[in-house]
Amino acid sequence: MLGVLARNWWALLIRGIAALIFGLLALFWPGATGFALVILFGAYALVDGVFAIVSAIRAAEAHQRWIALAVEGVVGIAIAAIVFFQPLLAGFALYLTIAVWAILTGILELVAAFQLRSLMPNEWMLILGGILSVVFGVLLIIYPLIGILTVIYLIGFYAILFGIVMIVFSFRLRSRATAAV
């Protein structure tokens, strides 16, 4: 696993840079960031729903199973309508999704870090990233009514910290990859 990570150190670097840029944008344009997240999700749900319906029509024409695709398409379009007509409700759902995502991602990062510890002593950066993710998600669940602006700032700070951790970790992996060559 360490060899694969070391060879692909650049992917973690890109992940870290993307998180850092996203975090800075969230801090400097919080209103636009929150609205953009909700609308982007709505646009995705709409496009996904339309393509699912198109797939259902094609499946029906080929006498294949199409009902699940059609239901998926209708649900996607319905979710998009909710997002566009009730953005606050969609924003709260996105808020909860981010909280759960952060906790699950953090747990998986901790598992990976502890597996890597036997191969890479003192690998505390990935552990720190996992802890930051879990703490962030738990704080979002504990304080759900703190307001979207505060949440966006928390997301921004989290993304910046996580980005820095991933950038540092990627360079540590890069040095291991070049040392192995």
OpenMM code with the backbone's topology and positions (N, CA, C; nanometers):
from openmm import Vec3, app, unit

residues = "MET LEU GLY VAL LEU ALA ARG ASN TRP TRP ALA LEU LEU ILE ARG GLY ILE ALA ALA LEU ILE PHE GLY LEU LEU ALA LEU PHE TRP PRO GLY ALA THR GLY PHE ALA LEU VAL ILE LEU PHE GLY ALA TYR ALA LEU VAL ASP GLY VAL PHE ALA ILE VAL SER ALA ILE ARG ALA ALA GLU ALA HIS GLN ARG TRP ILE ALA LEU ALA VAL GLU GLY VAL VAL GLY ILE ALA ILE ALA ALA ILE VAL PHE PHE GLN PRO LEU LEU ALA GLY PHE ALA LEU TYR LEU THR ILE ALA VAL TRP ALA ILE LEU THR GLY ILE LEU GLU LEU VAL ALA ALA PHE GLN LEU ARG SER LEU MET PRO ASN GLU TRP MET LEU ILE LEU GLY GLY ILE LEU SER VAL VAL PHE GLY VAL LEU LEU ILE ILE TYR PRO LEU ILE GLY ILE LEU THR VAL ILE TYR LEU ILE GLY PHE TYR ALA ILE LEU PHE GLY ILE VAL MET ILE VAL PHE SER PHE ARG LEU ARG SER ARG ALA THR ALA ALA VAL".split()
positions = [
    Vec3(0.0824, -0.1186, 0.0000),
    Vec3(0.0000, 0.0000, 0.0000),
    Vec3(0.0875, 0.1260, 0.0000),
    Vec3(0.1967, 0.1213, 0.0762),
    Vec3(0.2849, 0.2369, 0.0815),
    Vec3(0.3461, 0.2657, -0.0541),
    Vec3(0.3829, 0.1577, -0.1283),
    Vec3(0.4399, 0.1764, -0.2614),
    Vec3(0.3426, 0.2440, -0.3564),
    Vec3(0.2174, 0.2030, -0.3505),
    Vec3(0.1150, 0.2630, -0.4367),
    Vec3(0.0955, 0.4097, -0.3999),
    Vec3(0.0872, 0.4377, -0.2702),
    Vec3(0.0718, 0.5776, -0.2271),
    Vec3(0.1932, 0.6608, -0.2681),
    Vec3(0.3123, 0.6051, -0.2506),
    Vec3(0.4340, 0.6804, -0.2835),
    Vec3(0.4409, 0.7099, -0.4333),
    Vec3(0.4023, 0.6137, -0.5172),
    Vec3(0.4051, 0.6362, -0.6616),
    Vec3(0.3004, 0.7391, -0.7053),
    Vec3(0.1951, 0.7506, -0.6294),
    Vec3(0.0870, 0.8431, -0.6631),
    Vec3(0.0811, 0.9612, -0.5659),
    Vec3(0.1953, 1.0035, -0.5168),
    Vec3(0.2033, 1.1147, -0.4221),
    Vec3(0.1381, 1.2406, -0.4779),
    Vec3(0.1483, 1.2567, -0.6087),
    Vec3(0.0961, 1.3760, -0.6747),
    Vec3(-0.0557, 1.3868, -0.6606),
    Vec3(-0.1254, 1.2724, -0.6519),
    Vec3(-0.2712, 1.2748, -0.6364),
    Vec3(-0.3084, 1.3356, -0.5007),
    Vec3(-0.2322, 1.3007, -0.3970),
    Vec3(-0.2567, 1.3601, -0.2660),
    Vec3(-0.2210, 1.5090, -0.2663),
    Vec3(-0.1184, 1.5458, -0.3420),
    Vec3(-0.0813, 1.6864, -0.3545),
    Vec3(-0.1963, 1.7653, -0.4184),
    Vec3(-0.2509, 1.7122, -0.5275),
    Vec3(-0.3631, 1.7795, -0.5947),
    Vec3(-0.4832, 1.7884, -0.5009),
    Vec3(-0.5087, 1.6806, -0.4280),
    Vec3(-0.6189, 1.6804, -0.3315),
    Vec3(-0.5975, 1.7897, -0.2259),
    Vec3(-0.4757, 1.8024, -0.1778),
    Vec3(-0.4449, 1.9045, -0.0786),
    Vec3(-0.4578, 2.0456, -0.1334),
    Vec3(-0.4084, 2.0671, -0.2546),
    Vec3(-0.4180, 2.1994, -0.3174),
    Vec3(-0.5644, 2.2360, -0.3414),
    Vec3(-0.6428, 2.1401, -0.3887),
    Vec3(-0.7857, 2.1662, -0.4128),
    Vec3(-0.8561, 2.2021, -0.2825),
    Vec3(-0.8259, 2.1306, -0.1750),
    Vec3(-0.8873, 2.1605, -0.0451),
    Vec3(-0.8457, 2.2988, 0.0033),
    Vec3(-0.7191, 2.3335, -0.0159),
    Vec3(-0.6694, 2.4643, 0.0258),
    Vec3(-0.7389, 2.5768, -0.0512),
    Vec3(-0.7507, 2.5616, -0.1814),
    Vec3(-0.8177, 2.6632, -0.2642),
    Vec3(-0.9654, 2.6749, -0.2254),
    Vec3(-1.0317, 2.5611, -0.2093),
    Vec3(-1.1724, 2.5634, -0.1695),
    Vec3(-1.1894, 2.6323, -0.0338),
    Vec3(-1.1016, 2.6025, 0.0603),
    Vec3(-1.1099, 2.6641, 0.1923),
    Vec3(-1.0940, 2.8147, 0.1873),
    Vec3(-0.9997, 2.8613, 0.1072),
    Vec3(-0.9794, 3.0061, 0.0937),
    Vec3(-1.1005, 3.0731, 0.0285),
    Vec3(-1.1566, 3.0098, -0.0742),
    Vec3(-1.2766, 3.0653, -0.1381),
    Vec3(-1.3928, 3.0715, -0.0398),
    Vec3(-1.4072, 2.9684, 0.0425),
    Vec3(-1.5155, 2.9662, 0.1403),
    Vec3(-1.4998, 3.0791, 0.2414),
    Vec3(-1.3775, 3.1102, 0.2802),
    Vec3(-1.3556, 3.2180, 0.3774),
    Vec3(-1.3775, 3.3560, 0.3173),
    Vec3(-1.3368, 3.3745, 0.1930),
    Vec3(-1.3462, 3.5063, 0.1317),
    Vec3(-1.4823, 3.5333, 0.0675),
    Vec3(-1.5534, 3.4297, 0.0252),
    Vec3(-1.6863, 3.4454, -0.0353),
    Vec3(-1.7835, 3.3452, 0.0245),
    Vec3(-1.8147, 3.3570, 0.1540),
    Vec3(-1.8980, 3.2548, 0.2188),
    Vec3(-2.0396, 3.2465, 0.1644),
    Vec3(-2.1019, 3.3600, 0.1380),
    Vec3(-2.2391, 3.3566, 0.0864),
    Vec3(-2.2463, 3.2896, -0.0486),
    Vec3(-2.1562, 3.3286, -0.1353),
    Vec3(-2.1524, 3.2690, -0.2689),
    Vec3(-2.1180, 3.1212, -0.2615),
    Vec3(-2.0302, 3.0837, -0.1682),
    Vec3(-1.9907, 2.9433, -0.1543),
    Vec3(-2.1095, 2.8579, -0.1120),
    Vec3(-2.1846, 2.9025, -0.0113),
    Vec3(-2.3000, 2.8258, 0.0353),
    Vec3(-2.4059, 2.8115, -0.0715),
    Vec3(-2.4388, 2.9220, -0.1358),
    Vec3(-2.5391, 2.9184, -0.2417),
    Vec3(-2.4917, 2.8305, -0.3579),
    Vec3(-2.3641, 2.8434, -0.3942),
    Vec3(-2.3089, 2.7647, -0.5053),
    Vec3(-2.3126, 2.6151, -0.4742),
    Vec3(-2.2826, 2.5776, -0.3510),
    Vec3(-2.2879, 2.4359, -0.3144),
    Vec3(-2.4282, 2.3796, -0.3318),
    Vec3(-2.5264, 2.4540, -0.2847),
    Vec3(-2.6650, 2.4069, -0.2944),
    Vec3(-2.7082, 2.3996, -0.4410),
    Vec3(-2.6834, 2.5039, -0.5175),
    Vec3(-2.7252, 2.5071, -0.6579),
    Vec3(-2.6503, 2.4018, -0.7405),
    Vec3(-2.5220, 2.3846, -0.7127),
    Vec3(-2.4445, 2.2830, -0.7848),
    Vec3(-2.5030, 2.1439, -0.7606),
    Vec3(-2.5396, 2.1173, -0.6357),
    Vec3(-2.6012, 1.9888, -0.6056),
    Vec3(-2.7332, 1.9740, -0.6804),
    Vec3(-2.8127, 2.0804, -0.6834),
    Vec3(-2.9402, 2.0762, -0.7557),
    Vec3(-2.9196, 2.0504, -0.9039),
    Vec3(-2.8204, 2.1163, -0.9633),
    Vec3(-2.7909, 2.0957, -1.1055),
    Vec3(-2.7471, 1.9521, -1.1309),
    Vec3(-2.6645, 1.8996, -1.0412),
    Vec3(-2.6204, 1.7605, -1.0563),
    Vec3(-2.7397, 1.6656, -1.0490),
    Vec3(-2.8264, 1.6856, -0.9499),
    Vec3(-2.9431, 1.5982, -0.9347),
    Vec3(-3.0330, 1.6039, -1.0583),
    Vec3(-3.0495, 1.7225, -1.1154),
    Vec3(-3.1320, 1.7379, -1.2348),
    Vec3(-3.0712, 1.6634, -1.3536),
    Vec3(-2.9438, 1.6860, -1.3792),
    Vec3(-2.8765, 1.6198, -1.4922),
    Vec3(-2.8769, 1.4685, -1.4726),
    Vec3(-2.8462, 1.4245, -1.3510),
    Vec3(-2.8456, 1.2813, -1.3225),
    Vec3(-2.9848, 1.2221, -1.3435),
    Vec3(-3.0888, 1.2921, -1.2990),
    Vec3(-3.2255, 1.2441, -1.3165),
    Vec3(-3.2650, 1.2350, -1.4624),
    Vec3(-3.2301, 1.3367, -1.5403),
    Vec3(-3.2632, 1.3358, -1.6834),
    Vec3(-3.1928, 1.2191, -1.7529),
    Vec3(-3.0649, 1.1999, -1.7231),
    Vec3(-2.9925, 1.0903, -1.7879),
    Vec3(-3.0431, 0.9534, -1.7436),
    Vec3(-3.0896, 0.9429, -1.6194),
    Vec3(-3.1481, 0.8167, -1.5742),
    Vec3(-3.2771, 0.7875, -1.6500),
    Vec3(-3.3578, 0.8893, -1.6754),
    Vec3(-3.4812, 0.8700, -1.7520),
    Vec3(-3.4495, 0.8337, -1.8965),
    Vec3(-3.3506, 0.8994, -1.9542),
    Vec3(-3.3091, 0.8640, -2.0907),
    Vec3(-3.2630, 0.7184, -2.0947),
    Vec3(-3.1872, 0.6771, -1.9938),
    Vec3(-3.1422, 0.5375, -1.9873),
    Vec3(-3.2605, 0.4431, -1.9714),
    Vec3(-3.3614, 0.4831, -1.8936),
    Vec3(-3.4806, 0.3996, -1.8755),
    Vec3(-3.5553, 0.3840, -2.0068),
    Vec3(-3.5673, 0.4917, -2.0835),
    Vec3(-3.6356, 0.4847, -2.2134),
    Vec3(-3.5609, 0.3914, -2.3070),
    Vec3(-3.4297, 0.4040, -2.3095),
    Vec3(-3.3499, 0.3162, -2.3975),
    Vec3(-3.3580, 0.1707, -2.3532),
    Vec3(-3.3581, 0.1489, -2.2217),
    Vec3(-3.3711, 0.0124, -2.1714),
    Vec3(-3.5073, -0.0455, -2.2077),
    Vec3(-3.6131, 0.0352, -2.1970),
    Vec3(-3.7480, -0.0114, -2.2312),
    Vec3(-3.7563, -0.0463, -2.3794),
    Vec3(-3.6925, 0.0374, -2.4631),
    Vec3(-3.6920, 0.0098, -2.6075),
    Vec3(-3.6198, -0.1204, -2.6390),
    Vec3(-3.5210, -0.1550, -2.5576),
    Vec3(-3.4449, -0.2792, -2.5783),
    Vec3(-3.5059, -0.3956, -2.5001),
    Vec3(-3.6247, -0.3747, -2.4433),
    Vec3(-3.6961, -0.4770, -2.3663),
    Vec3(-3.6123, -0.5263, -2.2481),
    Vec3(-3.5448, -0.4330, -2.1834),
    Vec3(-3.4677, -0.4633, -2.0625),
    Vec3(-3.5364, -0.3988, -1.9441),
    Vec3(-3.4850, -0.4250, -1.8256),
    Vec3(-3.5431, -0.3673, -1.7038),
    Vec3(-3.5221, -0.2161, -1.7050),
    Vec3(-3.6306, -0.1437, -1.6842),
    Vec3(-3.6237, 0.0013, -1.6937),
    Vec3(-3.6878, 0.0741, -1.5767),
    Vec3(-3.7678, 0.0039, -1.4963),
    Vec3(-3.8449, 0.0690, -1.3907),
    Vec3(-3.7534, 0.1346, -1.2869),
    Vec3(-3.6494, 0.0659, -1.2432),
    Vec3(-3.5594, 0.1237, -1.1418),
    Vec3(-3.4932, 0.2506, -1.1949),
    Vec3(-3.4529, 0.2489, -1.3219),
    Vec3(-3.3915, 0.3681, -1.3818),
    Vec3(-3.4913, 0.4832, -1.3901),
    Vec3(-3.6146, 0.4508, -1.4243),
    Vec3(-3.7163, 0.5551, -1.4328),
    Vec3(-3.7443, 0.6162, -1.2957),
    Vec3(-3.7550, 0.5317, -1.1936),
    Vec3(-3.7776, 0.5809, -1.0569),
    Vec3(-3.6588, 0.6659, -1.0124),
    Vec3(-3.5388, 0.6198, -1.0411),
    Vec3(-3.4184, 0.6966, -1.0070),
    Vec3(-3.4206, 0.8334, -1.0745),
    Vec3(-3.4615, 0.8364, -1.2001),
    Vec3(-3.4693, 0.9629, -1.2727),
    Vec3(-3.5713, 1.0576, -1.2142),
    Vec3(-3.6885, 1.0059, -1.1807),
    Vec3(-3.7936, 1.0890, -1.1220),
    Vec3(-3.7485, 1.1423, -0.9856),
    Vec3(-3.6848, 1.0572, -0.9068),
    Vec3(-3.6350, 1.1015, -0.7760),
    Vec3(-3.5301, 1.2114, -0.7939),
    Vec3(-3.4386, 1.1943, -0.8875),
    Vec3(-3.3365, 1.2959, -0.9130),
    Vec3(-3.3959, 1.4293, -0.9531),
    Vec3(-3.4946, 1.4256, -1.0407),
    Vec3(-3.5602, 1.5499, -1.0846),
    Vec3(-3.6397, 1.6113, -0.9697),
    Vec3(-3.7047, 1.5284, -0.8885),
    Vec3(-3.7788, 1.5789, -0.7725),
    Vec3(-3.6837, 1.6450, -0.6720),
    Vec3(-3.5692, 1.5831, -0.6476),
    Vec3(-3.4702, 1.6418, -0.5564),
    Vec3(-3.4212, 1.7752, -0.6117),
    Vec3(-3.3963, 1.7803, -0.7424),
    Vec3(-3.3535, 1.9065, -0.8053),
    Vec3(-3.4600, 2.0141, -0.7862),
    Vec3(-3.5875, 1.9779, -0.8020),
    Vec3(-3.6954, 2.0755, -0.7833),
    Vec3(-3.6980, 2.1265, -0.6394),
    Vec3(-3.6794, 2.0353, -0.5440),
    Vec3(-3.6749, 2.0769, -0.4030),
    Vec3(-3.5591, 2.1736, -0.3805),
    Vec3(-3.4435, 2.1405, -0.4373),
    Vec3(-3.3260, 2.2270, -0.4210),
    Vec3(-3.3537, 2.3656, -0.4771),
    Vec3(-3.4119, 2.3729, -0.5961),
    Vec3(-3.4331, 2.5027, -0.6600),
    Vec3(-3.5470, 2.5824, -0.5962),
    Vec3(-3.6502, 2.5117, -0.5459),
    Vec3(-3.7644, 2.5824, -0.4882),
    Vec3(-3.7569, 2.5969, -0.3362),
    Vec3(-3.6784, 2.5133, -0.2713),
    Vec3(-3.6588, 2.5194, -0.1262),
    Vec3(-3.5088, 2.5083, -0.0942),
    Vec3(-3.4307, 2.6064, -0.1328),
    Vec3(-3.2857, 2.5949, -0.1138),
    Vec3(-3.2432, 2.5839, 0.0330),
    Vec3(-3.3197, 2.6393, 0.1258),
    Vec3(-3.2829, 2.6266, 0.2674),
    Vec3(-3.2926, 2.4821, 0.3146),
    Vec3(-3.4002, 2.4140, 0.2744),
    Vec3(-3.4159, 2.2729, 0.3087),
    Vec3(-3.3027, 2.1910, 0.2470),
    Vec3(-3.2734, 2.2195, 0.1223),
    Vec3(-3.1643, 2.1487, 0.0546),
    Vec3(-3.0306, 2.1803, 0.1201),
    Vec3(-3.0127, 2.3055, 0.1615),
    Vec3(-2.8896, 2.3440, 0.2293),
    Vec3(-2.8713, 2.2680, 0.3595),
    Vec3(-2.9800, 2.2507, 0.4353),
    Vec3(-2.9707, 2.1758, 0.5606),
    Vec3(-2.9382, 2.0292, 0.5341),
    Vec3(-2.9995, 1.9713, 0.4315),
    Vec3(-2.9693, 1.8320, 0.3962),
    Vec3(-2.8230, 1.8194, 0.3540),
    Vec3(-2.7744, 1.9151, 0.2784),
    Vec3(-2.6339, 1.9149, 0.2373),
    Vec3(-2.5439, 1.9290, 0.3591),
    Vec3(-2.5850, 2.0129, 0.4524),
    Vec3(-2.5124, 2.0322, 0.5780),
    Vec3(-2.4944, 1.8988, 0.6509),
    Vec3(-2.6033, 1.8237, 0.6656),
    Vec3(-2.5958, 1.6936, 0.7332),
    Vec3(-2.5117, 1.5939, 0.6539),
    Vec3(-2.5229, 1.6004, 0.5218),
    Vec3(-2.4430, 1.5118, 0.4375),
    Vec3(-2.2942, 1.5397, 0.4561),
    Vec3(-2.2573, 1.6654, 0.4630),
    Vec3(-2.1174, 1.7027, 0.4837),
    Vec3(-2.0689, 1.6517, 0.6192),
    Vec3(-2.1517, 1.6631, 0.7220),
    Vec3(-2.1136, 1.6159, 0.8546),
    Vec3(-2.0863, 1.4659, 0.8546),
    Vec3(-2.1771, 1.3896, 0.7970),
    Vec3(-2.1601, 1.2439, 0.7915),
    Vec3(-2.0394, 1.2078, 0.7047),
    Vec3(-2.0239, 1.2762, 0.5918),
    Vec3(-1.9092, 1.2519, 0.5032),
    Vec3(-1.7781, 1.2764, 0.5771),
    Vec3(-1.7694, 1.3846, 0.6521),
    Vec3(-1.6458, 1.4166, 0.7240),
    Vec3(-1.6136, 1.3088, 0.8265),
    Vec3(-1.7132, 1.2614, 0.8982),
    Vec3(-1.6905, 1.1576, 0.9992),
    Vec3(-1.6439, 1.0279, 0.9333),
    Vec3(-1.7144, 0.9848, 0.8291),
    Vec3(-1.6773, 0.8601, 0.7621),
    Vec3(-1.5400, 0.8697, 0.6961),
    Vec3(-1.5119, 0.9818, 0.6314),
    Vec3(-1.3809, 1.0016, 0.5704),
    Vec3(-1.2715, 0.9989, 0.6764),
    Vec3(-1.2963, 1.0656, 0.7874),
    Vec3(-1.1982, 1.0678, 0.8955),
    Vec3(-1.1696, 0.9292, 0.9508),
    Vec3(-1.2739, 0.8511, 0.9704),
    Vec3(-1.2556, 0.7144, 1.0204),
    Vec3(-1.1717, 0.6335, 0.9223),
    Vec3(-1.2031, 0.6438, 0.7943),
    Vec3(-1.1258, 0.5690, 0.6935),
    Vec3(-0.9817, 0.6181, 0.6858),
    Vec3(-0.9590, 0.7484, 0.7033),
    Vec3(-0.8225, 0.8008, 0.7050),
    Vec3(-0.7460, 0.7477, 0.8260),
    Vec3(-0.8127, 0.7382, 0.9403),
    Vec3(-0.7476, 0.6829, 1.0590),
    Vec3(-0.7123, 0.5362, 1.0395),
    Vec3(-0.8030, 0.4605, 0.9797),
    Vec3(-0.7749, 0.3190, 0.9524),
    Vec3(-0.6525, 0.3075, 0.8612),
    Vec3(-0.6503, 0.3859, 0.7534),
    Vec3(-0.5364, 0.3824, 0.6610),
    Vec3(-0.4081, 0.4247, 0.7319),
    Vec3(-0.4156, 0.5265, 0.8167),
    Vec3(-0.2966, 0.5745, 0.8874),
    Vec3(-0.2410, 0.4675, 0.9798),
    Vec3(-0.3284, 0.3988, 1.0506),
    Vec3(-0.2798, 0.2960, 1.1417),
    Vec3(-0.2231, 0.1758, 1.0656),
    Vec3(-0.2749, 0.1487, 0.9485),
    Vec3(-0.2165, 0.0431, 0.8650),
    Vec3(-0.0790, 0.0848, 0.8134),
    Vec3(-0.0633, 0.2128, 0.7821),
    Vec3(0.0643, 0.2625, 0.7316),
    Vec3(0.1692, 0.2761, 0.8415),
    Vec3(0.1282, 0.2897, 0.9660),
    Vec3(0.2240, 0.3107, 1.0750),
    Vec3(0.3257, 0.1986, 1.0832),
    Vec3(0.2853, 0.0770, 1.0524),
    Vec3(0.3802, -0.0342, 1.0577),
    Vec3(0.4817, -0.0256, 0.9434),
    Vec3(0.4470, 0.0416, 0.8361),
    Vec3(0.5366, 0.0559, 0.7219),
    Vec3(0.6124, 0.1878, 0.7229),
    Vec3(0.5572, 0.2865, 0.7905),
    Vec3(0.6135, 0.4210, 0.7881),
    Vec3(0.6059, 0.4779, 0.9301),
    Vec3(0.7118, 0.4597, 1.0095),
    Vec3(0.7072, 0.5040, 1.1495),
    Vec3(0.6816, 0.6544, 1.1619),
    Vec3(0.6152, 0.6893, 1.2712),
    Vec3(0.5854, 0.8286, 1.3038),
    Vec3(0.5018, 0.8988, 1.1970),
    Vec3(0.4138, 0.8265, 1.1321),
    Vec3(0.3293, 0.8885, 1.0293),
    Vec3(0.2079, 0.9485, 1.0967),
    Vec3(0.2252, 1.0674, 1.1497),
    Vec3(0.1212, 1.1324, 1.2268),
    Vec3(0.0369, 1.2280, 1.1431),
    Vec3(0.0818, 1.2654, 1.0246),
    Vec3(0.0067, 1.3624, 0.9443),
    Vec3(-0.1282, 1.3072, 0.8983),
    Vec3(-0.1293, 1.1818, 0.8528),
    Vec3(-0.2558, 1.1236, 0.8093),
    Vec3(-0.3475, 1.1002, 0.9300),
    Vec3(-0.2892, 1.0657, 1.0442),
    Vec3(-0.3688, 1.0508, 1.1670),
    Vec3(-0.4315, 1.1851, 1.2031),
    Vec3(-0.3530, 1.2912, 1.1958),
    Vec3(-0.4046, 1.4250, 1.2245),
    Vec3(-0.5175, 1.4618, 1.1285),
    Vec3(-0.5005, 1.4305, 0.9996),
    Vec3(-0.6059, 1.4569, 0.9013),
    Vec3(-0.7340, 1.3819, 0.9354),
    Vec3(-0.7216, 1.2566, 0.9772),
    Vec3(-0.8384, 1.1775, 1.0160),
    Vec3(-0.9074, 1.2328, 1.1386),
    Vec3(-0.8279, 1.2729, 1.2377),
    Vec3(-0.8849, 1.3306, 1.3591),
    Vec3(-0.9565, 1.4619, 1.3268),
    Vec3(-0.8943, 1.5466, 1.2443),
    Vec3(-0.9581, 1.6727, 1.2055),
    Vec3(-1.0921, 1.6473, 1.1366),
    Vec3(-1.0966, 1.5477, 1.0489),
    Vec3(-1.2207, 1.5157, 0.9777),
    Vec3(-1.3309, 1.4710, 1.0733),
    Vec3(-1.2973, 1.3809, 1.1650),
    Vec3(-1.3969, 1.3299, 1.2594),
    Vec3(-1.4462, 1.4422, 1.3509),
    Vec3(-1.3536, 1.5207, 1.4062),
    Vec3(-1.3928, 1.6303, 1.4957),
    Vec3(-1.4821, 1.7298, 1.4222),
    Vec3(-1.4460, 1.7630, 1.3002),
    Vec3(-1.5261, 1.8550, 1.2205),
    Vec3(-1.6680, 1.8029, 1.2026),
    Vec3(-1.6826, 1.6767, 1.1631),
    Vec3(-1.8148, 1.6182, 1.1425),
    Vec3(-1.8970, 1.6135, 1.2704),
    Vec3(-1.8326, 1.5777, 1.3807),
    Vec3(-1.9031, 1.5712, 1.5087),
    Vec3(-1.9493, 1.7109, 1.5513),
    Vec3(-1.8642, 1.8118, 1.5337),
    Vec3(-1.9038, 1.9486, 1.5683),
    Vec3(-2.0240, 1.9943, 1.4856),
    Vec3(-2.0272, 1.9567, 1.3591),
    Vec3(-2.1418, 1.9938, 1.2758),
    Vec3(-2.2707, 1.9300, 1.3269),
    Vec3(-2.2617, 1.8066, 1.3722),
    Vec3(-2.3819, 1.7379, 1.4220),
    Vec3(-2.4239, 1.7934, 1.5581),
    Vec3(-2.3280, 1.8245, 1.6439),
    Vec3(-2.3598, 1.8757, 1.7779),
    Vec3(-2.4237, 2.0140, 1.7711),
    Vec3(-2.3782, 2.0989, 1.6783),
    Vec3(-2.4264, 2.2370, 1.6686),
    Vec3(-2.4938, 2.2633, 1.5339),
    Vec3(-2.6105, 2.2018, 1.5096),
    Vec3(-2.6722, 2.2159, 1.3769),
    Vec3(-2.7321, 2.3530, 1.3487),
    Vec3(-2.7594, 2.4310, 1.4499),
    Vec3(-2.8276, 2.5587, 1.4284),
    Vec3(-2.7330, 2.6785, 1.4361),
    Vec3(-2.6070, 2.6586, 1.4156),
    Vec3(-2.5124, 2.7703, 1.4294),
    Vec3(-2.5129, 2.8625, 1.3097),
    Vec3(-2.5845, 2.8259, 1.2073),
    Vec3(-2.5964, 2.9147, 1.0916),
    Vec3(-2.5056, 2.8744, 0.9777),
    Vec3(-2.5559, 2.8944, 0.8577),
    Vec3(-2.4831, 2.8532, 0.7379),
    Vec3(-2.3521, 2.9300, 0.7217),
    Vec3(-2.3494, 3.0552, 0.7629),
    Vec3(-2.2259, 3.1322, 0.7515),
    Vec3(-2.1154, 3.0713, 0.8374),
    Vec3(-2.1493, 3.0366, 0.9596),
    Vec3(-2.0506, 2.9744, 1.0481),
    Vec3(-2.0074, 2.8397, 0.9936),
    Vec3(-2.1022, 2.7650, 0.9410),
    Vec3(-2.0696, 2.6347, 0.8838),
    Vec3(-1.9730, 2.6513, 0.7665),
    Vec3(-1.9990, 2.7497, 0.6838),
    Vec3(-1.9108, 2.7723, 0.5684),
    Vec3(-1.7715, 2.8107, 0.6167),
    Vec3(-1.7639, 2.8933, 0.7219),
    Vec3(-1.6319, 2.9271, 0.7764),
    Vec3(-1.5631, 2.8030, 0.8334),
    Vec3(-1.6405, 2.7188, 0.9046),
    Vec3(-1.5823, 2.5942, 0.9561),
    Vec3(-1.5333, 2.5057, 0.8417),
    Vec3(-1.6149, 2.4955, 0.7379),
    Vec3(-1.5747, 2.4168, 0.6216),
    Vec3(-1.4477, 2.4760, 0.5612),
    Vec3(-1.4421, 2.6085, 0.5519),
    Vec3(-1.3241, 2.6743, 0.4965),
    Vec3(-1.1995, 2.6452, 0.5787),
    Vec3(-1.2088, 2.6626, 0.7123),
    Vec3(-1.0929, 2.6349, 0.7976),
    Vec3(-1.0535, 2.4881, 0.7930),
    Vec3(-1.1542, 2.4006, 0.7956),
    Vec3(-1.1265, 2.2575, 0.7855),
    Vec3(-1.0551, 2.2266, 0.6544),
    Vec3(-1.1060, 2.2791, 0.5444),
    Vec3(-1.0465, 2.2505, 0.4136),
    Vec3(-0.9024, 2.3015, 0.4067),
    Vec3(-0.8775, 2.4184, 0.4646),
    Vec3(-0.7406, 2.4716, 0.4645),
    Vec3(-0.6482, 2.3815, 0.5463),
    Vec3(-0.6902, 2.3451, 0.6682),
    Vec3(-0.6075, 2.2574, 0.7515),
    Vec3(-0.5857, 2.1219, 0.6854),
    Vec3(-0.6939, 2.0656, 0.6337),
    Vec3(-0.6833, 1.9355, 0.5676),
    Vec3(-0.5932, 1.9455, 0.4444),
    Vec3(-0.6070, 2.0531, 0.3679),
    Vec3(-0.5230, 2.0729, 0.2496),
    Vec3(-0.3763, 2.0790, 0.2850),
    Vec3(-0.3440, 2.1530, 0.3905),
    Vec3(-0.2045, 2.1622, 0.4340),
    Vec3(-0.1515, 2.0256, 0.4763),
    Vec3(-0.2326, 1.9523, 0.5526),
    Vec3(-0.1918, 1.8187, 0.5973),
    Vec3(-0.1662, 1.7278, 0.4764),
    Vec3(-0.2547, 1.7299, 0.3777),
    Vec3(-0.2374, 1.6444, 0.2594),
    Vec3(-0.1160, 1.6867, 0.1763),
    Vec3(-0.0910, 1.8156, 0.1657),
    Vec3(0.0253, 1.8637, 0.0900),
    Vec3(0.1540, 1.8158, 0.1574),
    Vec3(0.1631, 1.8331, 0.2891),
    Vec3(0.2822, 1.7881, 0.3622),
    Vec3(0.2984, 1.6370, 0.3475),
    Vec3(0.1883, 1.5635, 0.3634),
    Vec3(0.1930, 1.4176, 0.3509),
    Vec3(0.2368, 1.3756, 0.2112),
    Vec3(0.1893, 1.4453, 0.1086),
    Vec3(0.2267, 1.4087, -0.0288),
    Vec3(0.3762, 1.4267, -0.0512),
    Vec3(0.4343, 1.5325, 0.0045),
    Vec3(0.5784, 1.5530, -0.0115),
    Vec3(0.6590, 1.4506, 0.0665),
    Vec3(0.6067, 1.4064, 0.1808),
    Vec3(0.6740, 1.2976, 0.2539),
    Vec3(0.6707, 1.1694, 0.1711),
    Vec3(0.5567, 1.1431, 0.1080),
    Vec3(0.5478, 1.0240, 0.0226),
    Vec3(0.6395, 1.0383, -0.0989),
    Vec3(0.6464, 1.1573, -0.1546),
    Vec3(0.7341, 1.1819, -0.2709),
    Vec3(0.8787, 1.1531, -0.2346),
    Vec3(0.9219, 1.1963, -0.1159),
    Vec3(1.0595, 1.1712, -0.0769),
    Vec3(1.0853, 1.0222, -0.0585),
    Vec3(0.9852, 0.9476, -0.0131),
    Vec3(1.0006, 0.8023, -0.0029),
    Vec3(1.0066, 0.7380, -0.1403),
    Vec3(0.9267, 0.7905, -0.2349),
    Vec3(0.9243, 0.7349, -0.3708),
    Vec3(1.0580, 0.7599, -0.4394),
    Vec3(1.1140, 0.8797, -0.4236),
    Vec3(1.2424, 0.9091, -0.4893),
    Vec3(1.3562, 0.8346, -0.4215),
    Vec3(1.3441, 0.8093, -0.2897),
    Vec3(1.4468, 0.7335, -0.2197),
    Vec3(1.4454, 0.5870, -0.2626),
    Vec3(1.3277, 0.5362, -0.2984),
    Vec3(1.3145, 0.3965, -0.3402),
    Vec3(1.3653, 0.3733, -0.4808),
    Vec3(1.3765, 0.4808, -0.5625),
    Vec3(1.4183, 0.4667, -0.7023),
    Vec3(1.5653, 0.4563, -0.7143),
] * unit.nanometer
topology = app.Topology()
chain = topology.addChain("A")
for resn in residues:
    res = topology.addResidue(resn, chain)
    for name in ("N", "CA", "C"):
        topology.addAtom(name, app.Element.getBySymbol(name[0]), res)
